[in-house]
Amino acid sequence: MIVETHDLWKTYGHFDAVQAVSIAVPEGSIFALIGASGAGKTTLIKLIMNILTPTRGSASILGVDSRAIGPQVLQNIGYVSENQELPARLRVRDCFDYLRPYYPRWDRQLEGALRAQLRLPGERRIRHLSHGMRLKMALACALSFRPRLLVLDEPFSGLDALVRDEVAAGFLQQAAGLTVLISSHELAEIERIATHVAFLNAGQLLFQGTLDALREHGRALGASASAGDSPQGSLRPIFVSMARAARSGAG
């Protein structure tokens, strides 16, 4: 497995942001963390990436304990978050020039293809880019060094439909042989691209498995996610049913 967590917890005072979460991300999968805002998706990703330290439990990434990942491991991980920070004073082309020497496998041909596909303006300063354009640039940077794992934390948040399609197309076109761990609450986009899903609700893991297994689980709960449902919400009834079942169990 490319990413694994075992009984992972993150507690703030009396609040459990992540509770006993164990997931396994297969190599070559597009593994989606799904849940409402505040469900624990971003916290879980930050624990996996060693941005946060777990209260208890463990996580491994590319076979290394997350608390021990260093530069050699990070050269194999692309990371893009909703609030990605980029050097605002640099021009787009200068930022790519700055990053290339740090990654031995940086692919100049792929970089050029991505910059053209995503229409990144080389002479414009990053401070003058829109939110969507900054996200596309972060994605191009993360893909250009051909990582083994691409981590995307809420990449579609705040984007209009056209930009979401461009972002999705940008990494799907390069996804062959790449493992993707993505968090999102945009169900329509996730259903279109994911091979595996983990559903978080109030910090708890309610389901993980393939999309087909999720639909089977939904039928067992009496929820519908048939091909004839609206593309905007075909998974939604399943997640609603699971959340309600979890609340009933807790009650």
C-alpha positions in Angstrom: 0.0 0.0 0.0 1.2 3.5 -0.8 -0.5 5.1 2.2 -1.7 3.3 5.4 -3.0 4.6 8.7 -3.6 2.4 11.8 -6.0 3.5 14.6 -5.1 7.1 13.9 -6.4 9.8 16.3 -6.1 13.6 16.5 -7.5 15.2 19.6 -7.7 18.9 20.5 -8.7 19.2 24.2 -12.0 17.3 24.4 -12.6 17.3 20.7 -11.6 14.3 18.5 -11.0 15.6 15.0 -10.0 12.1 13.8 -11.1 9.0 15.6 -9.4 5.6 15.2 -9.1 5.9 11.4 -7.5 3.0 9.5 -7.3 3.3 5.7 -5.2 1.6 3.1 -4.5 3.3 -0.3 -3.6 0.8 -3.1 -0.8 1.7 -5.5 -2.2 3.1 -8.7 -5.6 4.0 -7.3 -7.4 7.3 -7.2 -8.5 7.2 -3.5 -11.0 9.8 -2.5 -11.6 11.0 1.1 -15.2 12.1 1.1 -17.2 14.0 3.8 -18.8 17.2 4.7 -16.8 20.3 5.8 -15.4 19.5 9.3 -15.5 15.7 8.8 -11.8 15.4 9.4 -10.5 15.0 5.8 -7.9 17.8 5.9 -6.8 16.8 9.4 -6.3 13.2 8.2 -4.2 14.4 5.2 -2.1 16.6 7.4 -1.4 13.7 9.7 -0.4 11.5 6.8 1.9 14.3 5.5 3.5 15.0 8.9 2.1 18.5 9.0 0.3 17.5 12.2 1.4 14.9 14.8 -1.1 12.2 15.7 -2.4 12.0 19.3 -2.1 8.2 18.9 -1.9 5.6 16.2 0.4 5.7 13.2 0.5 6.5 9.5 3.0 5.4 6.8 3.5 6.9 3.3 5.6 5.2 0.6 6.5 2.6 3.3 8.0 5.2 5.7 6.5 6.2 9.0 4.9 9.6 8.4 6.8 11.2 11.3 10.1 10.3 9.7 9.5 11.4 6.1 12.4 13.5 4.8 13.6 15.1 1.6 14.1 11.8 -0.2 10.5 10.7 0.4 9.1 14.1 -0.4 10.7 14.1 -3.8 8.2 11.4 -4.6 5.1 13.2 -3.3 3.2 16.0 -5.0 1.0 18.0 -2.6 -1.6 20.5 -3.6 -4.0 22.1 -1.1 -7.0 24.4 -1.4 -5.0 27.2 0.3 -1.8 26.5 -1.5 0.9 29.1 -0.8 3.0 30.2 -3.7 5.7 32.9 -3.9 3.5 35.8 -4.8 6.3 38.1 -6.1 7.6 35.7 -8.7 6.5 35.4 -12.2 5.0 32.0 -13.2 8.0 31.0 -15.3 10.5 32.1 -12.6 8.7 29.8 -10.1 9.1 26.8 -12.4 12.8 27.8 -12.9 13.3 27.9 -9.1 11.7 24.5 -8.5 13.3 22.4 -11.2 16.8 21.9 -9.5 15.2 20.4 -6.4 13.7 17.4 -8.2 16.0 15.0 -10.1 13.1 13.5 -12.1 11.7 16.9 -13.2 10.3 16.4 -16.7 10.7 19.6 -18.8 8.5 18.2 -21.6 5.7 17.4 -19.2 6.0 20.8 -17.6 5.6 22.4 -21.0 2.6 20.3 -21.9 0.9 21.1 -18.6 1.6 24.8 -18.8 0.1 24.9 -22.3 -2.9 22.7 -21.4 -3.7 24.8 -18.3 -2.9 28.0 -20.1 -0.5 29.3 -17.5 0.8 32.8 -18.4 4.6 32.7 -17.9 5.2 36.4 -17.6 2.4 37.1 -15.0 3.3 37.5 -11.4 1.7 34.9 -9.1 0.1 37.6 -7.0 -2.0 38.6 -10.0 -3.4 35.1 -10.7 -6.9 34.2 -9.8 -7.6 31.4 -7.2 -8.3 28.9 -10.0 -5.2 29.9 -11.9 -3.0 29.5 -8.8 -4.5 26.1 -8.2 -3.7 25.0 -11.8 -0.2 26.3 -11.4 0.3 24.3 -8.1 -1.0 21.2 -9.9 1.4 21.7 -12.8 4.3 22.1 -10.4 3.3 19.0 -8.5 3.0 16.8 -11.6 6.1 18.0 -13.4 8.5 16.0 -11.3 6.5 12.8 -11.8 5.8 11.9 -8.2 4.7 8.4 -7.2 1.9 9.9 -5.0 -0.2 13.0 -5.7 -2.0 14.4 -2.6 -4.8 16.8 -3.4 -6.6 18.5 -0.4 -10.0 20.0 -1.5 -8.7 20.9 -5.0 -12.1 21.8 -6.3 -13.3 24.0 -3.5 -14.3 27.5 -4.6 -13.8 26.7 -8.3 -16.4 27.2 -11.0 -17.5 24.3 -13.1 -15.2 25.1 -16.1 -12.1 25.4 -13.9 -13.0 22.2 -12.0 -13.1 20.4 -15.4 -9.7 21.8 -16.4 -8.1 20.8 -13.1 -9.6 17.3 -13.3 -8.5 16.9 -16.9 -5.0 18.1 -16.1 -4.2 15.4 -13.5 -6.4 12.6 -15.0 -4.4 12.9 -18.3 -1.2 12.2 -16.3 -2.7 9.8 -13.8 -1.4 6.6 -15.5 0.9 4.8 -13.0 0.3 7.5 -10.4 -1.4 7.1 -7.1 -3.8 9.9 -6.1 -5.1 10.7 -2.6 -7.8 13.3 -2.9 -10.1 14.9 -0.3 -13.3 16.6 -1.5 -16.9 17.2 -0.8 -17.6 17.6 -4.5 -19.4 14.3 -5.0 -20.0 14.7 -8.8 -16.3 15.2 -9.5 -15.2 12.4 -7.2 -17.6 9.9 -8.8 -16.2 10.8 -12.2 -12.5 10.2 -11.3 -12.2 8.0 -8.1 -11.5 4.2 -8.0 -11.7 4.0 -4.2 -13.6 6.0 -1.6 -13.3 6.5 2.2 -16.2 8.3 3.8 -15.5 10.3 7.0 -18.3 11.7 9.2 -17.5 13.7 12.4 -14.0 12.3 12.4 -15.0 8.7 12.1 -14.5 6.4 9.1 -17.8 4.9 8.0 -16.7 3.2 4.8 -13.8 2.5 2.6 -13.6 0.4 -0.6 -14.2 0.6 -4.3 -17.0 2.6 -5.9 -18.8 -0.7 -6.8 -18.5 -1.8 -3.1 -19.8 1.6 -2.0 -22.9 1.2 -4.2 -23.5 -2.4 -2.9 -23.2 -0.9 0.6 -25.7 1.7 -0.3 -28.2 -0.9 -1.6 -27.9 -2.7 1.7 -28.8 0.5 3.5 -31.7 1.1 1.1 -30.1 4.0 -0.6 -30.1 4.4 -4.4 -27.1 5.3 -6.5 -28.1 3.8 -9.9 -26.7 5.0 -13.2 -30.0 6.7 -13.9 -29.7 9.1 -11.0 -28.6 12.6 -11.4 -24.8 12.8 -12.0 -24.8 15.7 -9.5 -26.0 13.5 -6.6 -25.9 9.8 -7.4 -23.7 9.1 -4.4 -25.3 11.5 -2.1 -28.2 9.2 -0.9 -25.6 6.6 0.2 -23.6 9.1 2.3 -26.8 10.5 3.8 -27.9 7.0 4.7 -24.5 6.1 6.3 -24.4 9.4 8.3 -28.0 8.8 9.6 -27.1 5.2 10.5 -24.0 6.4 12.4 -26.1 9.0 14.3 -28.7 6.4 15.2 -26.0 4.0 16.4 -24.4 6.8 18.5 -27.8 7.6 20.0 
